[in-house]
Amino acid sequence: MLLVGLWLFGTGEALLVDSSLGVSPWTVLAQGIDGQLGIGIGVATFLISACVLLLWIPLRERPGLGTLANAVVIAVALGVTVLLLPEPSGFGWQLAEVVGGIATIGLGSGLYLTTGLGPGPRDGWMTGLHLRTGLPIVAVRLAIEVTVLGAGWLLGGVVGLGTVMFAVLIGPAVGYGLGLAGTVGGVGPSLPTDDAPATEA
């Protein structure tokens, strides 16, 4: 369930990238780094995960199997799927890719979050900052997402309609994914209690 969920997550991100209408904040950053260094969006995503994991050290957070799998599988799935997807033929197809991508990310999130094998690098950083600073998770998450989005945009990442749609729809999509995963796997999510389910990009 962990590996399937993470692969679906990466596939959903690839659909957003292929749409060219804008992607999630962390993928905007990966696009920007790829544009500057030419290393491929999958490699850029992995390097970002590795750097975020280093930020866990002063927060005394401990990675789990799910944490390490998250950093590797999502990056591979994103890098591979982007190469396989055809170029969208029109705006309707682009919009369908955005909706399908968000839905796929929601389902993938539900599957991997319910395994309880450790948070992804970005979620662990978020919860670690929350625990060490005492700031609400909502405030911590917003600060991280805005900073990452701004940095990615300045580096040349794509911000657009897809980014807005992601911000609005990802919460309900993850909520639905968690409910479906709970039905399939018979387990519930292990998530912060004072915020909506946190998602990984």
Secondary structure, DSSP 8 states (H G I E B T S, - for coil): -HHHHHHHHHHHHHHHHHHTS---HHHHHHHHHHHHH-S-HHHHHHHHHHHHHHTHHHHT----HHHHHHHHHHHHHHHHHHHHS----SHHHHHHHHHHHHHHHHHHHHHHHTT-S---HHHHHHHHHHHHH---HHHHHHHHHHHHHHHHHHHT---SHHHHHHHHHHHHHHHHHHHHHHHHHS------TTSS-----
